[in-house]
Structures are given as structure tokens and as C-alpha cells.
Amino acid sequence: MITLALSKGRIFEETLPLLAAAGIQVLEDPDSSRKLILPTNQDAVRVVLVRATDVPTYVEYGGADLGVVGRDVLIEHGGAGLYQPLDLRIATCRMSVAVRDDFDYENAVRQGSRIRVATKYTGIARQHFADKGVHVDLIKLYGSMELAPLTGLADAIVDLVSTGSTLKANRLVEVERIMDISSRLVVNQAALKLKRDALKPLIDAIASAVPSSDVAVTA
């Protein structure tokens, strides 16, 4: 049995065409089914539904043989014990710094200064501002990040940005682009050895469906 860990939402939907290239179809809709383990048209393959932040943990510790997870989550997790063979080029967005449209960000982040930043991506934010020589007080939040600058909780936020419409609607502006984000295929290292005959054709089929000739990643 091969177990694939996915999270509901955009990653799930954009993974389906890649699975189809490998001849795999998920037989139930996660939005209408209450099941957490979904069958596929292949008896030897199943999908487990977990939170996006938990996908690397399930794969690392063998709860799943492989999974699809955003680069942002992987960086925060650390990627220990995971083989990362493919950048799938799906669920693309960017990690950015945003502030109120009346906030003087350039002056606030002059070298040696200190600012307050709200984010759930504390590792990424800490490294970004350290590289700039800026002292940062991190405030960890899990949702409604845009409220932090509006209420005075923080000077800035570090968050994922797709179209930027949510920022604009809340009078925030994107002032720095930290990195581009896409989703990666991650594989349990032990499973790759023990189930190689089953996993390698699946990984190769998915790779062939990724819309780029340069899909391999090394970290």
C-alpha cells in the first residue's frame, strides 16, 4: 500500500491532474466526504487528508510514504528525513512583507533598527530580517494576519501573497518579496528504499506531467 498525504484546498485540486498522469484518480470528494482516508482507483494507493503543516511530519515519520507540501511549510519544518525529488510548480504564490499604506517601511528597517512583525512563518521572517541587519520582535499568529498592522499589534506582516487583493482591501501594501513559493513532492526516505519498485514509477509519471523541463530540486 502506498499512502499519499495531501491537504484540502488548492494543493489537493492542483495535484489531481498530476496524479491522473500516473493513472490515479481519487474516488471521493474531500469537500463532501467526512472520511480522512480516501480510496483511489488503484487498490494499492490511498490518500490521507491532513493539515498542510502536518504533511512533512506524516511523511517523515512514516504515516505516509509521500506527500505534497508548500515550500513555505517545508522551510519552517526543516525538511529533516525527507527526500524532495520534485518541484511540482503548483499552488504558486510568494512570501512577502506587507505594511499599512501609510507606514514608512524604508525608514523603519534601516540597519540596526527594531520592528514588530506578525507572522506564522517565524523561521522565514527571522532569517529575512537577520540578513538585513534588522532586529525583529516576532508575534506568532495563525490567521487574519492583515489585522495586525491595522490594530497596532505589529508594524509589518510576513505572509503568503497570491493576487494581493486581500492586502489592497485592507489598505496594506507589499513592500518586499522574500521568496517565490510552490509545492514540492516529498518522500519518506525509508519508503523510497523499501517500496522503490512501486514509488519510482509513480514519481516518474508525476514528473512527466509537471509543466517544466527543470523539475528536480535538491533541497
Phi and psi restraints in degrees (value plus and minus 20) as a CYANA .aco file:
   2 ILE   PHI    -124.4   -84.4
   2 ILE   PSI     109.2   149.2
   3 THR   PHI    -133.8   -93.8
   3 THR   PSI     105.4   145.4
   4 LEU   PHI    -131.0   -91.0
   4 LEU   PSI     105.0   145.0
   5 ALA   PHI    -113.7   -73.7
   5 ALA   PSI     106.8   146.8
   6 LEU   PHI    -154.8  -114.8
   6 LEU   PSI     136.3   176.3
   7 SER   PHI    -126.9   -86.9
   7 SER   PSI     130.5   170.5
   8 LYS   PHI     -85.3   -45.3
   8 LYS   PSI     140.3   180.3
   9 GLY   PHI      81.0   121.0
   9 GLY   PSI    -164.5  -124.5
  10 ARG   PHI     -81.3   -41.3
  10 ARG   PSI     -63.0   -23.0
  11 ILE   PHI     -82.7   -42.7
  11 ILE   PSI     -63.9   -23.9
  12 PHE   PHI     -78.2   -38.2
  12 PHE   PSI     -71.4   -31.4
  13 GLU   PHI     -82.0   -42.0
  13 GLU   PSI     -60.1   -20.1
  14 GLU   PHI    -101.9   -61.9
  14 GLU   PSI     -32.5     7.5
  15 THR   PHI    -101.8   -61.8
  15 THR   PSI     -46.9    -6.9
  16 LEU   PHI     -75.2   -35.2
  16 LEU   PSI     -64.6   -24.6
  17 PRO   PHI     -83.9   -43.9
  17 PRO   PSI     -51.9   -11.9
  18 LEU   PHI     -89.5   -49.5
  18 LEU   PSI     -59.0   -19.0
  19 LEU   PHI     -86.2   -46.2
  19 LEU   PSI     -58.0   -18.0
  20 ALA   PHI     -80.3   -40.3
  20 ALA   PSI     -53.3   -13.3
  21 ALA   PHI     -84.4   -44.4
  21 ALA   PSI     -44.3    -4.3
  22 ALA   PHI    -116.4   -76.4
  22 ALA   PSI     -11.0    29.0
  23 GLY   PHI      58.7    98.7
  23 GLY   PSI       0.8    40.8
  24 ILE   PHI    -131.8   -91.8
  24 ILE   PSI     108.7   148.7
  25 GLN   PHI    -145.3  -105.3
  25 GLN   PSI     108.9   148.9
  26 VAL   PHI     -97.4   -57.4
  26 VAL   PSI     110.3   150.3
  27 LEU   PHI    -109.7   -69.7
  27 LEU   PSI     -28.6    11.4
  28 GLU   PHI    -152.6  -112.6
  28 GLU   PSI     129.0   169.0
  29 ASP   PHI    -105.8   -65.8
  29 ASP   PSI     100.6   140.6
  30 PRO   PHI     -84.3   -44.3
  30 PRO   PSI     -40.8    -0.8
  31 ASP   PHI     -98.7   -58.7
  31 ASP   PSI     -42.3    -2.3
  32 SER   PHI    -129.9   -89.9
  32 SER   PSI     -41.7    -1.7
  33 SER   PHI    -110.9   -70.9
  33 SER   PSI     125.5   165.5
  34 ARG   PHI    -113.8   -73.8
  34 ARG   PSI     -18.5    21.5
  35 LYS   PHI     -94.0   -54.0
  35 LYS   PSI     125.8   165.8
  36 LEU   PHI    -119.8   -79.8
  36 LEU   PSI     -33.3     6.7
  37 ILE   PHI    -140.1  -100.1
  37 ILE   PSI      96.1   136.1
  38 LEU   PHI    -125.5   -85.5
  38 LEU   PSI     115.3   155.3
  39 PRO   PHI     -97.7   -57.7
  39 PRO   PSI     140.7   180.7
  40 THR   PHI    -143.5  -103.5
  40 THR   PSI     157.3   197.3
  41 ASN   PHI     -93.4   -53.4
  41 ASN   PSI     -23.7    16.3
  42 GLN   PHI    -131.8   -91.8
  42 GLN   PSI     100.2   140.2
  43 ASP   PHI     -78.3   -38.3
  43 ASP   PSI     -45.9    -5.9
  44 ALA   PHI    -111.6   -71.6
  44 ALA   PSI     -13.8    26.2
  45 VAL   PHI    -150.0  -110.0
  45 VAL   PSI     113.1   153.1
  46 ARG   PHI    -156.3  -116.3
  46 ARG   PSI     139.4   179.4
  47 VAL   PHI    -136.5   -96.5
  47 VAL   PSI     110.9   150.9
  48 VAL   PHI    -128.6   -88.6
  48 VAL   PSI     116.3   156.3
  49 LEU   PHI    -118.0   -78.0
  49 LEU   PSI      99.9   139.9
  50 VAL   PHI    -156.4  -116.4
  50 VAL   PSI     146.2   186.2
  51 ARG   PHI     -82.0   -42.0
  51 ARG   PSI     127.5   167.5
  52 ALA   PHI     -74.8   -34.8
  52 ALA   PSI     -60.7   -20.7
  53 THR   PHI     -90.4   -50.4
  53 THR   PSI     -35.7     4.3
  54 ASP   PHI    -114.4   -74.4
  54 ASP   PSI     -31.1     8.9
  55 VAL   PHI     -76.4   -36.4
  55 VAL   PSI     -68.7   -28.7
  56 PRO   PHI     -81.1   -41.1
  56 PRO   PSI     -54.2   -14.2
  57 THR   PHI     -88.6   -48.6
  57 THR   PSI     -64.6   -24.6
  58 TYR   PHI     -79.5   -39.5
  58 TYR   PSI     -61.8   -21.8
  59 VAL   PHI     -92.4   -52.4
  59 VAL   PSI     -62.5   -22.5
  60 GLU   PHI     -78.8   -38.8
  60 GLU   PSI     -63.1   -23.1
  61 TYR   PHI    -116.9   -76.9
  61 TYR   PSI     -10.5    29.5
  62 GLY   PHI      67.2   107.2
  62 GLY   PSI     -12.5    27.5
  63 GLY   PHI     -89.4   -49.4
  63 GLY   PSI     -40.9    -0.9
  64 ALA   PHI    -162.5  -122.5
  64 ALA   PSI     131.3   171.3
  65 ASP   PHI    -101.0   -61.0
  65 ASP   PSI     -52.5   -12.5
  66 LEU   PHI    -174.3  -134.3
  66 LEU   PSI     145.5   185.5
  67 GLY   PHI    -179.1  -139.1
  67 GLY   PSI     150.8   190.8
  68 VAL   PHI    -141.7  -101.7
  68 VAL   PSI     107.1   147.1
  69 VAL   PHI    -170.1  -130.1
  69 VAL   PSI     128.6   168.6
  70 GLY   PHI     -88.9   -48.9
  70 GLY   PSI     131.0   171.0
  71 ARG   PHI     -79.2   -39.2
  71 ARG   PSI     -54.4   -14.4
  72 ASP   PHI     -80.2   -40.2
  72 ASP   PSI     -65.2   -25.2
  73 VAL   PHI     -86.5   -46.5
  73 VAL   PSI     -60.1   -20.1
  74 LEU   PHI     -82.5   -42.5
  74 LEU   PSI     -62.3   -22.3
  75 ILE   PHI     -83.6   -43.6
  75 ILE   PSI     -64.2   -24.2
  76 GLU   PHI     -85.6   -45.6
  76 GLU   PSI     -56.5   -16.5
  77 HIS   PHI     -90.0   -50.0
  77 HIS   PSI     -57.6   -17.6
  78 GLY   PHI      86.1   126.1
  78 GLY   PSI     -41.6    -1.6
  79 GLY   PHI      54.5    94.5
  79 GLY   PSI      -8.2    31.8
  80 ALA   PHI     -82.0   -42.0
  80 ALA   PSI     116.0   156.0
  81 GLY   PHI      52.7    92.7
  81 GLY   PSI      -6.6    33.4
  82 LEU   PHI    -138.2   -98.2
  82 LEU   PSI     115.4   155.4
  83 TYR   PHI    -112.9   -72.9
  83 TYR   PSI     111.3   151.3
  84 GLN   PHI    -140.3  -100.3
  84 GLN   PSI      61.3   101.3
  85 PRO   PHI     -98.2   -58.2
  85 PRO   PSI     -43.8    -3.8
  86 LEU   PHI    -159.0  -119.0
  86 LEU   PSI     116.5   156.5
  87 ASP   PHI    -111.9   -71.9
  87 ASP   PSI      93.9   133.9
  88 LEU   PHI    -100.9   -60.9
  88 LEU   PSI     -29.4    10.6
  89 ARG   PHI      39.7    79.7
  89 ARG   PSI      11.4    51.4
  90 ILE   PHI    -139.3   -99.3
  90 ILE   PSI     146.3   186.3
  91 ALA   PHI      30.5    70.5
  91 ALA   PSI      27.2    67.2
  92 THR   PHI     -97.4   -57.4
  92 THR   PSI     123.5   163.5
  93 CYS   PHI    -184.6  -144.6
  93 CYS   PSI    -179.5  -139.5
  94 ARG   PHI    -164.5  -124.5
  94 ARG   PSI     132.1   172.1
  95 MET   PHI    -116.4   -76.4
  95 MET   PSI     104.6   144.6
  96 SER   PHI    -158.9  -118.9
  96 SER   PSI     143.7   183.7
  97 VAL   PHI    -119.6   -79.6
  97 VAL   PSI     114.5   154.5
  98 ALA   PHI    -154.1  -114.1
  98 ALA   PSI     129.5   169.5
  99 VAL   PHI    -159.8  -119.8
  99 VAL   PSI     151.0   191.0
 100 ARG   PHI     -79.9   -39.9
 100 ARG   PSI     129.8   169.8
 101 ASP   PHI     -89.5   -49.5
 101 ASP   PSI     -30.1     9.9
 102 ASP   PHI    -128.3   -88.3
 102 ASP   PSI      -7.2    32.8
 103 PHE   PHI    -114.1   -74.1
 103 PHE   PSI     112.9   152.9
 104 ASP   PHI    -105.2   -65.2
 104 ASP   PSI      64.5   104.5
 105 TYR   PHI     -87.7   -47.7
 105 TYR   PSI     -62.0   -22.0
 106 GLU   PHI     -78.8   -38.8
 106 GLU   PSI     -61.2   -21.2
 107 ASN   PHI     -92.2   -52.2
 107 ASN   PSI     -54.8   -14.8
 108 ALA   PHI     -88.8   -48.8
 108 ALA   PSI     -47.6    -7.6
 109 VAL   PHI    -128.9   -88.9
 109 VAL   PSI       3.5    43.5
 110 ARG   PHI     -82.3   -42.3
 110 ARG   PSI     129.0   169.0
 111 GLN   PHI     -74.3   -34.3
 111 GLN   PSI     112.7   152.7
 112 GLY   PHI      71.3   111.3
 112 GLY   PSI     -23.3    16.7
 113 SER   PHI    -102.1   -62.1
 113 SER   PSI     158.2   198.2
 114 ARG   PHI    -157.0  -117.0
 114 ARG   PSI     112.2   152.2
 115 ILE   PHI    -154.5  -114.5
 115 ILE   PSI     142.7   182.7
 116 ARG   PHI    -122.1   -82.1
 116 ARG   PSI     110.8   150.8
 117 VAL   PHI    -148.8  -108.8
 117 VAL   PSI     108.6   148.6
 118 ALA   PHI    -118.6   -78.6
 118 ALA   PSI     114.8   154.8
 119 THR   PHI    -190.3  -150.3
 119 THR   PSI     140.2   180.2
 120 LYS   PHI    -121.1   -81.1
 120 LYS   PSI     -25.3    14.7
 121 TYR   PHI    -122.0   -82.0
 121 TYR   PSI      47.9    87.9
 122 THR   PHI     -87.4   -47.4
 122 THR   PSI     -56.0   -16.0
 123 GLY   PHI     -85.2   -45.2
 123 GLY   PSI     -66.1   -26.1
 124 ILE   PHI     -84.0   -44.0
 124 ILE   PSI     -64.7   -24.7
 125 ALA   PHI     -85.0   -45.0
 125 ALA   PSI     -63.9   -23.9
 126 ARG   PHI     -80.3   -40.3
 126 ARG   PSI     -64.3   -24.3
 127 GLN   PHI     -88.0   -48.0
 127 GLN   PSI     -59.6   -19.6
 128 HIS   PHI     -80.5   -40.5
 128 HIS   PSI     -68.3   -28.3
 129 PHE   PHI     -95.5   -55.5
 129 PHE   PSI     -49.7    -9.7
 130 ALA   PHI     -82.3   -42.3
 130 ALA   PSI     -60.6   -20.6
 131 ASP   PHI     -83.4   -43.4
 131 ASP   PSI     -46.5    -6.5
 132 LYS   PHI    -110.3   -70.3
 132 LYS   PSI     -24.7    15.3
 133 GLY   PHI      54.5    94.5
 133 GLY   PSI       6.2    46.2
 134 VAL   PHI    -127.7   -87.7
 134 VAL   PSI     110.7   150.7
 135 HIS   PHI     -97.9   -57.9
 135 HIS   PSI     115.1   155.1
 136 VAL   PHI    -151.6  -111.6
 136 VAL   PSI     115.1   155.1
 137 ASP   PHI    -120.2   -80.2
 137 ASP   PSI      92.5   132.5
 138 LEU   PHI    -110.8   -70.8
 138 LEU   PSI     113.6   153.6
 139 ILE   PHI    -136.9   -96.9
 139 ILE   PSI      94.7   134.7
 140 LYS   PHI    -105.1   -65.1
 140 LYS   PSI     103.3   143.3
 141 LEU   PHI    -145.7  -105.7
 141 LEU   PSI     140.6   180.6
 142 TYR   PHI    -137.6   -97.6
 142 TYR   PSI     -26.9    13.1
 143 GLY   PHI    -187.7  -147.7
 143 GLY   PSI     149.7   189.7
 144 SER   PHI      28.3    68.3
 144 SER   PSI      26.8    66.8
 145 MET   PHI     -79.1   -39.1
 145 MET   PSI     -52.2   -12.2
 146 GLU   PHI     -83.4   -43.4
 146 GLU   PSI     -42.2    -2.2
 147 LEU   PHI     -88.0   -48.0
 147 LEU   PSI     -48.0    -8.0
 148 ALA   PHI     -77.8   -37.8
 148 ALA   PSI     -69.9   -29.9
 149 PRO   PHI     -90.5   -50.5
 149 PRO   PSI     -51.1   -11.1
 150 LEU   PHI     -90.2   -50.2
 150 LEU   PSI     -49.1    -9.1
 151 THR   PHI    -118.0   -78.0
 151 THR   PSI     -22.6    17.4
 152 GLY   PHI      65.4   105.4
 152 GLY   PSI     -14.3    25.7
 153 LEU   PHI     -85.7   -45.7
 153 LEU   PSI     -55.6   -15.6
 154 ALA   PHI    -165.1  -125.1
 154 ALA   PSI     139.7   179.7
 155 ASP   PHI    -100.6   -60.6
 155 ASP   PSI     -51.5   -11.5
 156 ALA   PHI    -169.3  -129.3
 156 ALA   PSI     146.3   186.3
 157 ILE   PHI    -146.7  -106.7
 157 ILE   PSI     133.1   173.1
 158 VAL   PHI    -138.5   -98.5
 158 VAL   PSI      98.7   138.7
 159 ASP   PHI    -175.7  -135.7
 159 ASP   PSI     150.2   190.2
 160 LEU   PHI     -96.7   -56.7
 160 LEU   PSI     119.4   159.4
 161 VAL   PHI    -148.5  -108.5
 161 VAL   PSI     112.0   152.0
 162 SER   PHI    -129.2   -89.2
 162 SER   PSI     -98.3   -58.3
 163 THR   PHI    -112.3   -72.3
 163 THR   PSI     -42.1    -2.1
 164 GLY   PHI      66.1   106.1
 164 GLY   PSI     -18.7    21.3
 165 SER   PHI     -88.5   -48.5
 165 SER   PSI     -55.1   -15.1
 166 THR   PHI     -86.8   -46.8
 166 THR   PSI     -59.8   -19.8
 167 LEU   PHI     -80.6   -40.6
 167 LEU   PSI     -68.7   -28.7
 168 LYS   PHI     -81.6   -41.6
 168 LYS   PSI     -59.3   -19.3
 169 ALA   PHI     -85.9   -45.9
 169 ALA   PSI     -42.3    -2.3
 170 ASN   PHI    -130.3   -90.3
 170 ASN   PSI       0.6    40.6
 171 ARG   PHI      39.1    79.1
 171 ARG   PSI      18.6    58.6
 172 LEU   PHI    -133.1   -93.1
 172 LEU   PSI     134.5   174.5
 173 VAL   PHI    -149.3  -109.3
 173 VAL   PSI     127.1   167.1
 174 GLU   PHI    -103.6   -63.6
 174 GLU   PSI     100.4   140.4
 175 VAL   PHI    -130.8   -90.8
 175 VAL   PSI     -38.8     1.2
 176 GLU   PHI    -169.0  -129.0
 176 GLU   PSI     118.6   158.6
 177 ARG   PHI    -121.9   -81.9
 177 ARG   PSI      93.0   133.0
 178 ILE   PHI    -100.7   -60.7
 178 ILE   PSI     -68.2   -28.2
 179 MET   PHI    -184.9  -144.9
 179 MET   PSI     136.6   176.6
 180 ASP   PHI    -103.7   -63.7
 180 ASP   PSI     124.5   164.5
 181 ILE   PHI    -141.5  -101.5
 181 ILE   PSI     116.8   156.8
 182 SER   PHI    -165.8  -125.8
 182 SER   PSI     156.4   196.4
 183 SER   PHI    -117.5   -77.5
 183 SER   PSI     126.4   166.4
 184 ARG   PHI    -137.3   -97.3
 184 ARG   PSI     131.0   171.0
 185 LEU   PHI    -107.9   -67.9
 185 LEU   PSI     107.0   147.0
 186 VAL   PHI    -140.1  -100.1
 186 VAL   PSI     125.1   165.1
 187 VAL   PHI    -153.1  -113.1
 187 VAL   PSI     118.6   158.6
 188 ASN   PHI     -86.5   -46.5
 188 ASN   PSI     108.8   148.8
 189 GLN   PHI     -85.1   -45.1
 189 GLN   PSI     -58.0   -18.0
 190 ALA   PHI     -87.8   -47.8
 190 ALA   PSI     -61.3   -21.3
 191 ALA   PHI     -82.3   -42.3
 191 ALA   PSI     -56.0   -16.0
 192 LEU   PHI     -82.1   -42.1
 192 LEU   PSI     -50.2   -10.2
 193 LYS   PHI    -103.7   -63.7
 193 LYS   PSI     -66.9   -26.9
 194 LEU   PHI     -96.4   -56.4
 194 LEU   PSI     -49.4    -9.4
 195 LYS   PHI    -138.4   -98.4
 195 LYS   PSI      10.4    50.4
 196 ARG   PHI     -77.1   -37.1
 196 ARG   PSI     -61.8   -21.8
 197 ASP   PHI     -82.6   -42.6
 197 ASP   PSI     -49.8    -9.8
 198 ALA   PHI    -109.4   -69.4
 198 ALA   PSI     -57.2   -17.2
 199 LEU   PHI     -99.1   -59.1
 199 LEU   PSI     -59.2   -19.2
 200 LYS   PHI     -81.4   -41.4
 200 LYS   PSI     -65.4   -25.4
 201 PRO   PHI     -81.8   -41.8
 201 PRO   PSI     -54.4   -14.4
 202 LEU   PHI     -86.1   -46.1
 202 LEU   PSI     -66.0   -26.0
 203 ILE   PHI     -83.4   -43.4
 203 ILE   PSI     -61.6   -21.6
 204 ASP   PHI     -84.7   -44.7
 204 ASP   PSI     -59.5   -19.5
 205 ALA   PHI     -87.3   -47.3
 205 ALA   PSI     -60.8   -20.8
 206 ILE   PHI     -84.1   -44.1
 206 ILE   PSI     -63.5   -23.5
 207 ALA   PHI     -79.1   -39.1
 207 ALA   PSI     -58.1   -18.1
 208 SER   PHI     -88.5   -48.5
 208 SER   PSI     -40.5    -0.5
 209 ALA   PHI    -114.1   -74.1
 209 ALA   PSI     -28.8    11.2
 210 VAL   PHI     -92.0   -52.0
 210 VAL   PSI     108.5   148.5
 211 PRO   PHI     -95.9   -55.9
 211 PRO   PSI      38.1    78.1
 212 SER   PHI    -185.0  -145.0
 212 SER   PSI     127.3   167.3
 213 SER   PHI    -104.1   -64.1
 213 SER   PSI     -29.8    10.2
 214 ASP   PHI    -139.4   -99.4
 214 ASP   PSI      62.4   102.4
 215 VAL   PHI    -127.0   -87.0
 215 VAL   PSI     -35.3     4.7
 216 ALA   PHI     -93.3   -53.3
 216 ALA   PSI     123.1   163.1
 217 VAL   PHI    -148.5  -108.5
 217 VAL   PSI     135.8   175.8
 218 THR   PHI    -132.9   -92.9
 218 THR   PSI     -29.1    10.9
